[in-house]
Amino acid sequence: MQRVLLAAMALTLSGTALAGPPTAEREAAAYVAHIATIDRAGPRLISVIAVNPDWRAQARALDREATRGPLHGKAILIKDNIETKDRMATTAGSMALAANFANRDAPLVARLRRGGALILGKTNLSEWANIRSSRSMSGWSAIGGIVRNPYALDRTACGSSSGSGAAIAAGLAWGAVGTETDGSIVCPASINGIVGLKPTVGLVSRTHVVPISHSQDTPGPMTRSVRDAALMLTAMAGSDAADTATAQADTRKADYAAALTGSVAGVRIGVLRGQVGDNPAVKAVFEAALAKLAGAGAVLVDIARVDVPPGLGKAEGLVLYTELKVDLDAYLATTPTTVKTRTLAELIAFNRDHAAKEMPFFGQETFIKAQATKGLSDPDYLAALKLSRDGARGVLDRLMADNKVALLVAPTQGPAWMIDPVQGDQAEGPSASSLPAMSGYPHLTVPMGQVMGLPVGLSFMGPAWSEGALLNAGDAYERVRGPFPKPTFARTVSATLDPPRR
């Protein structure tokens, strides 16, 4: 049914005759037409940086093949910090990488292709995955501009996987790949009303992905349903000899979609009450979600307090800054000779030389901090790594063991804040992302409700390699929640509050 509707939509939008049975080409044509009318014109979401110039030829080739699996012919967008061998640059949103035509697939992209996926294009993002400045405006890049939230166009799409979140919410592809270091999948998924999964670090390869931190980086799927995320993860997961963190992936991965039961009956889930925040509307949406989980048979265990070791956030910062310098220098050294910035130091100089276009709203103080770090043998870095990784794991492990729960649940993030080039990001309320990010544990967000028409996500968190349990819980919740409202491309939330004209 979905393919028929997409074909009909493309006929309406493009005026091109698409009569006939559903095919990968017709489905992709519908998405390309939708990108032209929704992303490049109309509401102008600016969520897609580039459409694959060879999408039609690749779709036709897939249509000539026998079906490879459940992803066959599915159109997938790739965040533009992940390399593909298509005729599209991998820019991380920066002019410094505008000529980064790598002509190689990241292993995760190669796995998606082997599963039959069609790489439709690249998505916009917070430049350099939001690590350049602590005063950044999420969703902005010098290459792409600012990504807009399809639920209210003056609101943030969050980041750094901003384009992936907005594009999937707007129906511009079947699925997308995002990346996360801390919050960069789950925040845009939550704020754009879609499903996002940050896997266990080491389940999905990071090779040929523009890096921030080898301790915390991971790609993950962003989709409109939990089942679709499970299908994508099944294809993406696996070991990669070039990424030592993935050594266990082949033995840990599973057919995540086949394992979905749609039931949480008897599953003990810890409720992180201290992570709800003060917004009464978020509280109400969360309580409604908990009632649905309880009605589905889950055993909810209230956890009023989360004791976090002092200095955890500061330690994470030093880890990210130190690893950014080392990992980004290593990546830049592998780029084509057409890329002239070969180190972080050269990148800082490039940004200064092109400040009018690269830094019109915020600077690069985080890059400068990273450049001043002392390397992976620095005792301060090693101490910070132990505190952030072991400290976060200890917190989550104790919460689950002491309360005898299999999973933890909390609101992912408050509703989307205004896009503000003057003040930068003004996020509201607590975020559920940091402990799973620092620990390397998996984190799933599923749409749970709306606040004034803006989506809010429900987070499921668990121990390492618990993706199957998280996806099953999310799938069970999705079934009892029912359909989630689609975006309306409203100009602003406040427009609904204007008094009627006399």
C-alpha positions as CSV (number, residue, x, y, z in Angstrom):
1,M,0.0,0.0,0.0
2,Q,2.8,2.4,0.9
3,R,4.5,2.0,-2.5
4,V,1.2,2.6,-4.3
5,L,0.5,5.8,-2.3
6,L,4.1,7.0,-3.0
7,A,3.7,6.4,-6.7
8,A,0.5,8.3,-6.7
9,M,2.1,11.1,-4.8
10,A,4.9,11.4,-7.3
11,L,2.4,11.5,-10.2
12,T,0.7,14.4,-8.5
13,L,3.9,16.3,-7.6
14,S,5.9,15.8,-10.7
15,G,3.3,15.4,-13.4
16,T,5.2,12.3,-14.7
17,A,3.2,9.3,-15.7
18,L,4.0,6.5,-13.2
19,A,1.3,4.0,-14.0
20,G,2.1,0.4,-13.4
21,P,3.1,-1.9,-10.6
22,P,5.2,-0.6,-7.7
23,T,9.0,-0.6,-8.4
24,A,12.1,0.8,-6.7
25,E,12.2,3.4,-9.5
26,R,8.7,4.6,-9.0
27,E,9.1,4.7,-5.2
28,A,12.4,6.7,-5.5
29,A,10.8,9.0,-8.1
30,A,8.0,9.8,-5.6
31,Y,10.6,10.7,-3.0
32,V,12.7,12.8,-5.4
33,A,9.5,14.7,-6.4
34,H,8.6,15.2,-2.8
35,I,12.1,16.5,-2.0
36,A,11.7,19.0,-4.8
37,T,8.3,20.3,-3.6
38,I,8.8,20.1,0.2
39,D,12.5,20.4,0.8
40,R,13.8,22.7,-1.9
41,A,10.6,24.7,-2.4
42,G,7.4,25.1,-0.4
43,P,8.2,24.8,3.3
44,R,11.9,24.6,2.4
45,L,13.0,22.2,5.1
46,I,16.6,22.2,3.8
47,S,17.0,18.7,5.1
48,V,18.6,17.1,2.1
49,I,22.0,18.4,1.0
50,A,22.3,16.3,-2.2
51,V,20.2,13.9,-4.2
52,N,22.1,11.0,-5.7
53,P,22.6,11.9,-9.4
54,D,22.5,8.1,-10.2
55,W,19.4,7.2,-8.2
56,R,17.3,6.3,-11.3
57,A,20.0,4.0,-12.8
58,Q,20.6,2.3,-9.4
59,A,16.8,1.9,-8.9
60,R,16.4,0.3,-12.3
61,A,19.2,-2.1,-11.6
62,L,17.5,-3.1,-8.4
63,D,14.3,-3.6,-10.2
64,R,16.0,-6.1,-12.6
65,E,17.3,-8.2,-9.7
66,A,15.7,-10.8,-7.5
67,T,14.7,-9.5,-4.1
68,R,17.7,-9.4,-1.7
69,G,15.6,-9.0,1.4
70,P,13.2,-6.6,3.2
71,L,15.3,-3.5,2.3
72,H,15.2,-4.2,-1.4
73,G,14.4,-1.0,-3.3
74,K,14.0,1.0,-0.1
75,A,15.2,4.6,-0.5
76,I,17.5,5.6,2.3
77,L,19.2,9.0,3.0
78,I,22.7,9.1,4.5
79,K,23.9,11.8,6.9
80,D,26.5,13.8,5.1
81,N,29.3,12.8,7.4
82,I,29.2,9.2,6.1
83,E,31.0,8.4,2.9
84,T,29.4,6.8,-0.1
85,K,30.9,5.9,-3.4
86,D,28.2,7.8,-5.3
87,R,28.9,11.1,-7.1
88,M,28.2,13.1,-3.9
89,A,30.8,14.7,-1.6
90,T,30.9,13.9,2.1
91,T,31.1,17.4,3.6
92,A,30.1,17.2,7.2
93,G,28.4,20.4,6.3
94,S,31.7,22.3,5.9
95,M,33.1,24.1,2.9
96,A,36.5,22.6,3.8
97,L,35.2,19.2,2.7
98,A,33.2,20.5,-0.4
99,A,35.6,18.5,-2.6
100,N,35.6,15.3,-0.5
101,F,34.5,12.9,-3.2
102,A,35.8,9.8,-1.5
103,N,34.6,7.2,-4.1
104,R,34.2,4.6,-1.3
105,D,31.4,3.3,0.7
106,A,31.5,3.3,4.5
107,P,31.1,-0.4,5.5
108,L,27.6,0.4,6.9
109,V,26.6,1.8,3.5
110,A,28.0,-1.2,1.7
111,R,25.9,-3.4,4.1
112,L,22.8,-1.5,3.3
113,R,23.5,-1.8,-0.4
114,R,24.0,-5.6,-0.1
115,G,20.6,-5.7,1.6
116,G,19.1,-4.0,-1.5
117,A,18.8,-0.5,-0.2
118,L,18.9,2.4,-2.7
119,I,21.1,5.3,-1.5
120,L,18.8,8.3,-2.4
121,G,21.0,11.2,-1.2
122,K,22.7,12.9,1.7
123,T,21.1,14.8,4.6
124,N,22.0,18.2,6.0
125,L,23.4,18.2,9.6
126,S,24.8,20.4,12.3
127,E,28.2,21.2,10.8
128,W,30.9,18.9,12.0
129,A,28.2,17.0,13.9
130,N,27.8,19.9,16.3
131,I,31.3,19.8,17.8
132,R,32.7,23.1,16.5
133,S,31.1,25.4,19.1
134,S,29.2,25.2,22.4
135,R,27.1,28.1,21.2
136,S,26.0,26.4,18.0
137,M,22.6,26.6,16.3
138,S,21.7,22.9,15.7
139,G,20.9,22.0,12.2
140,W,23.0,24.7,10.5
141,S,25.8,24.1,8.1
142,A,27.7,26.3,5.8
143,I,27.0,23.9,2.9
144,G,23.3,23.4,3.5
145,G,22.0,26.2,5.7
146,I,19.5,25.7,8.5
147,V,17.2,22.6,8.7
148,R,13.6,23.5,9.7
149,N,11.3,21.4,11.8
150,P,8.4,20.1,9.7
151,Y,6.0,20.5,12.7
152,A,6.8,24.2,13.1
153,L,9.1,25.8,10.6
154,D,10.6,28.3,13.0
155,R,11.6,25.5,15.5
156,T,14.8,23.5,15.6
157,A,15.2,20.1,14.1
158,C,17.8,19.5,16.8
159,G,21.1,17.9,15.8
160,S,23.4,16.9,14.7
161,S,21.4,14.4,12.6
162,S,19.0,17.3,11.9
163,G,18.3,16.6,8.2
164,S,17.8,12.9,8.8
165,G,15.2,13.6,11.4
166,A,13.3,16.2,9.5
167,A,13.5,14.4,6.1
168,I,12.0,11.2,7.5
169,A,9.3,13.0,9.4
170,A,8.3,14.8,6.2
171,G,8.3,11.6,4.2
172,L,11.2,12.3,2.0
173,A,12.7,8.8,2.1
174,W,11.8,5.4,3.6
175,G,14.6,5.6,6.2
176,A,17.8,7.5,7.0
177,V,21.1,7.0,8.8
178,G,22.2,9.3,11.5
179,T,25.2,9.4,13.8
180,E,25.5,10.1,17.5
181,T,28.2,11.0,19.9
182,D,25.8,12.4,22.6
183,G,22.2,13.0,21.6
184,S,22.7,13.4,17.8
185,I,20.3,10.7,16.8
186,V,17.9,10.6,19.7
187,C,17.3,14.4,20.0
188,P,16.4,15.0,16.3
189,A,14.4,11.8,16.3
190,S,12.4,12.9,19.3
191,I,11.9,16.5,18.2
192,N,10.9,15.5,14.7
193,G,8.5,12.8,15.8
194,I,10.2,9.7,14.4
195,V,12.0,6.6,15.7
196,G,15.8,6.8,16.3
197,L,18.2,4.2,17.6
198,K,21.7,4.8,18.9
199,P,23.2,1.3,19.0
200,T,25.8,-0.1,21.4
201,V,29.1,1.4,20.4
202,G,30.7,-1.3,18.4
203,L,27.6,-2.9,16.8
204,V,27.8,-0.7,13.6
205,S,31.1,0.2,11.9
206,R,32.4,3.8,12.0
207,T,35.0,3.4,9.3
208,H,34.8,6.2,6.7
209,V,32.6,8.3,8.9
210,V,33.8,11.8,9.8
211,P,34.7,11.3,13.5
212,I,34.4,13.0,16.8
213,S,35.1,10.3,19.3
214,H,36.1,6.7,18.9
215,S,34.8,6.1,22.4
216,Q,31.3,7.4,21.8
217,D,30.6,7.7,18.0
218,T,28.1,5.3,16.4
219,P,25.8,5.4,13.4
220,G,22.2,4.3,13.7
221,P,18.8,4.1,11.9
222,M,16.2,6.8,11.9
223,T,12.7,5.7,10.6
224,R,9.0,6.2,10.9
225,S,8.4,2.9,12.8
226,V,10.3,0.7,15.2
227,R,10.0,-2.3,12.8
228,D,11.7,-0.3,10.1
229,A,14.5,0.7,12.5
230,A,14.9,-3.0,13.3
231,L,15.1,-3.9,9.6
232,M,17.8,-1.2,9.0
233,L,19.8,-2.2,12.0
234,T,19.8,-5.9,10.9
235,A,21.4,-4.8,7.7
236,M,23.9,-2.3,9.2
237,A,25.2,-4.3,12.1
238,G,28.4,-6.3,11.8
239,S,32.1,-6.5,12.5
240,D,34.7,-4.5,10.5
241,A,38.4,-5.3,10.7
242,A,39.2,-1.6,10.3
243,D,37.1,-0.7,13.4
244,T,38.4,-2.7,16.4
245,A,35.4,-1.6,18.5
246,T,33.2,-3.9,16.3
247,A,35.1,-7.1,17.2
248,Q,32.0,-8.6,18.9
249,A,29.4,-7.3,16.4
250,D,29.1,-10.4,14.3
251,T,28.4,-12.6,17.4
252,R,26.1,-10.0,19.0
253,K,23.9,-9.0,16.0
254,A,20.5,-10.5,15.4
255,D,17.6,-10.4,13.0
256,Y,16.0,-7.6,15.1
257,A,12.7,-7.4,13.1
258,A,12.1,-11.2,13.2
259,A,12.6,-11.1,17.0
260,L,9.9,-8.5,17.6
261,T,7.0,-10.0,19.7
262,G,5.0,-6.8,20.3
263,S,4.7,-7.7,23.9
264,V,6.1,-6.3,27.1
265,A,4.0,-8.4,29.4
266,G,5.9,-9.0,32.6
267,V,8.9,-6.9,31.6
268,R,10.2,-4.8,34.5
269,I,11.0,-1.2,33.3
270,G,12.5,1.4,35.6
271,V,10.9,4.8,35.3
272,L,13.5,7.7,35.7
273,R,11.3,10.2,37.5
274,G,14.1,12.6,38.0
275,Q,14.6,13.0,34.2
276,V,11.1,14.2,33.5
277,G,11.8,18.0,34.1
278,D,9.4,20.7,35.1
279,N,7.2,21.2,32.0
280,P,3.7,20.0,33.0
281,A,2.7,19.2,29.4
282,V,5.7,16.9,29.1
283,K,4.8,15.3,32.4
284,A,1.3,14.7,31.2
285,V,2.4,13.1,27.9
286,F,4.9,10.9,29.8
287,E,2.3,9.8,32.3
288,A,0.0,8.8,29.4
289,A,2.8,6.8,27.8
290,L,3.5,5.0,31.1
291,A,-0.2,4.2,31.5
292,K,-0.1,2.6,28.0
293,L,3.0,0.6,28.9
294,A,1.4,-0.6,32.1
295,G,-1.8,-1.5,30.2
296,A,0.3,-3.6,27.9
297,G,1.5,-5.6,30.9
298,A,4.9,-4.0,31.7
299,V,5.8,-3.8,35.3
300,L,6.8,-0.2,36.0
301,V,9.3,0.5,38.8
302,D,9.6,4.1,39.9
303,I,13.2,5.4,40.3
304,A,13.1,8.8,42.0
305,R,16.8,9.5,42.0
306,V,19.9,9.0,39.8
307,D,23.2,9.6,41.6
308,V,25.8,10.7,39.0
309,P,29.5,10.9,39.9
310,P,30.7,14.6,40.2
311,G,32.6,15.9,37.2
312,L,31.1,13.4,34.7
313,G,30.1,16.1,32.2
314,K,33.5,17.8,32.4
315,A,35.2,14.4,31.9
316,E,33.1,13.7,28.8
317,G,34.2,17.1,27.4
318,L,37.9,16.3,27.8
319,V,37.4,12.9,26.2
320,L,35.6,14.3,23.2
321,Y,38.1,17.2,22.7
322,T,41.1,14.9,22.9
323,E,39.7,12.2,20.6
324,L,38.4,14.8,18.1
325,K,41.9,16.1,17.5
326,V,43.4,12.6,17.1
327,D,40.5,11.0,15.2
328,L,39.8,13.9,12.9
329,D,43.4,14.3,11.9
330,A,43.5,10.6,11.1
331,Y,40.4,10.8,9.0
332,L,41.5,14.0,7.1
333,A,44.8,12.2,6.2
334,T,42.7,9.6,4.2
335,T,40.7,12.1,2.2
336,P,41.4,12.8,-1.5
337,T,44.1,15.3,-2.5
338,T,41.3,17.6,-3.5
339,V,40.7,18.2,0.2
340,K,43.3,20.8,1.2
341,T,42.6,20.9,5.0
342,R,44.5,17.9,6.3
343,T,44.5,18.6,10.0
344,L,42.4,20.2,12.7
345,A,44.9,23.0,12.9
346,E,44.5,23.7,9.2
347,L,40.7,23.4,9.6
348,I,40.7,26.1,12.3
349,A,42.8,28.4,9.9
350,F,40.4,27.6,7.1
351,N,37.4,28.7,9.2
352,R,39.1,31.9,10.1
353,D,40.0,32.7,6.5
354,H,36.3,32.0,5.5
355,A,34.7,33.4,8.6
356,A,31.9,35.3,6.7
357,K,30.5,32.0,5.4
358,E,31.7,29.5,7.9
359,M,31.2,31.4,11.1
360,P,28.3,34.0,10.6
361,F,26.4,32.9,13.7
362,F,28.9,31.1,16.1
363,G,32.6,30.4,16.3
364,Q,34.9,27.5,16.8
365,E,36.0,27.6,20.4
366,T,35.5,23.9,20.8
367,F,37.8,23.2,17.9
368,I,40.4,25.5,19.6
369,K,40.0,23.6,22.9
370,A,40.5,20.3,21.0
371,Q,43.6,21.5,19.2
372,A,45.1,22.3,22.6
373,T,44.7,18.8,24.0
374,K,47.7,16.5,24.6
375,G,46.8,13.2,23.0
376,L,45.6,9.8,24.0
377,S,48.5,9.1,26.4
378,D,47.8,12.3,28.4
379,P,47.1,11.2,32.1
380,D,44.3,13.7,32.4
381,Y,42.6,12.3,29.3
382,L,42.9,8.7,30.5
383,A,41.5,9.7,33.9
384,A,38.6,11.5,32.2
385,L,37.9,8.5,29.9
386,K,37.7,6.1,32.9
387,L,35.4,8.5,34.8
388,S,33.1,9.2,31.9
389,R,32.8,5.6,30.5
390,D,33.0,3.6,33.7
391,G,31.1,6.2,35.7
392,A,28.2,6.2,33.3
393,R,28.2,2.4,33.0
394,G,28.2,2.1,36.8
395,V,25.2,4.5,37.1
396,L,23.1,2.6,34.6
397,D,24.2,-0.9,35.8
398,R,23.4,0.0,39.4
399,L,20.0,1.5,38.5
400,M,19.0,-1.7,36.6
401,A,20.5,-4.1,39.2
402,D,19.2,-2.4,42.3
403,N,15.7,-2.0,40.9
404,K,15.7,-5.4,39.2
405,V,14.7,-3.9,35.9
406,A,15.6,-4.9,32.3
407,L,15.2,-1.5,30.8
408,L,14.9,2.2,31.8
409,V,12.4,4.7,30.4
410,A,12.3,8.6,30.4
411,P,11.3,11.4,28.2
412,T,14.0,11.8,25.5
413,Q,14.1,15.6,25.4
414,G,11.7,18.6,25.8
415,P,9.8,20.0,22.7
416,A,11.6,21.8,20.0
417,W,12.9,25.3,20.8
418,M,13.0,28.3,18.5
419,I,15.7,28.6,15.8
420,D,17.9,31.4,17.2
421,P,21.0,32.6,15.4
422,V,21.7,35.1,18.2
423,Q,21.6,32.9,21.3
424,G,22.1,29.5,19.7
425,D,20.5,26.4,21.1
426,Q,18.1,27.0,24.0
427,A,17.1,23.4,24.9
428,E,14.4,22.9,27.5
429,G,14.4,20.3,30.3
430,P,16.7,17.4,30.9
431,S,18.0,15.1,28.1
432,A,18.2,11.4,28.4
433,S,21.1,11.0,26.0
434,S,24.3,11.5,28.1
435,L,24.5,8.4,30.2
436,P,23.9,6.0,27.3
437,A,26.3,8.1,25.2
438,M,29.2,8.0,27.7
439,S,28.6,4.4,28.6
440,G,28.3,3.3,25.0
441,Y,25.0,1.6,25.8
442,P,22.0,1.6,23.4
443,H,19.3,4.1,23.4
444,L,16.0,4.0,21.5
445,T,13.5,6.9,21.2
446,V,9.9,6.5,20.0
447,P,7.4,9.3,19.5
448,M,5.1,9.4,22.6
449,G,3.1,12.6,22.2
450,Q,2.9,16.3,21.4
451,V,3.2,19.5,23.3
452,M,1.4,22.4,21.5
453,G,1.8,20.3,18.3
454,L,5.5,19.7,18.8
455,P,6.6,16.0,19.2
456,V,8.2,14.6,22.3
457,G,9.9,11.2,22.4
458,L,10.0,8.3,24.8
459,S,13.4,6.9,25.6
460,F,14.2,3.2,26.2
461,M,17.7,2.5,27.6
462,G,19.4,-0.8,28.5
463,P,22.7,-2.5,28.9
464,A,25.2,-3.2,26.2
465,W,23.9,-5.2,23.2
466,S,20.3,-5.0,24.4
467,E,19.0,-3.5,21.1
468,G,16.6,-6.4,20.7
469,A,15.0,-5.8,24.0
470,L,14.8,-2.0,23.4
471,L,13.3,-2.5,19.9
472,N,10.7,-5.0,21.2
473,A,9.7,-2.6,24.0
474,G,9.4,0.3,21.6
475,D,7.4,-1.8,19.1
476,A,5.0,-2.9,21.9
477,Y,4.6,0.7,23.0
478,E,4.1,1.9,19.4
479,R,1.2,-0.6,19.0
480,V,-0.7,0.6,22.0
481,R,0.1,4.2,21.3
482,G,-1.6,4.2,17.9
483,P,-0.8,6.4,14.9
484,F,1.3,9.5,15.5
485,P,0.2,12.8,14.0
486,K,2.0,13.7,10.8
487,P,3.7,17.1,10.4
488,T,1.7,20.0,9.2
489,F,4.5,22.4,8.1
490,A,3.0,25.1,10.3
491,R,4.8,28.4,10.0
492,T,4.9,28.7,13.8
493,V,3.3,27.3,16.9
494,S,2.2,30.8,18.0
495,A,0.2,31.3,14.9
496,T,-2.5,29.0,16.4
497,L,-2.8,31.4,19.3
498,D,-3.4,34.5,17.3
499,P,-6.9,36.1,18.1
500,P,-9.4,35.9,15.3
501,R,-9.5,39.0,13.1
502,R,-12.6,41.1,13.4
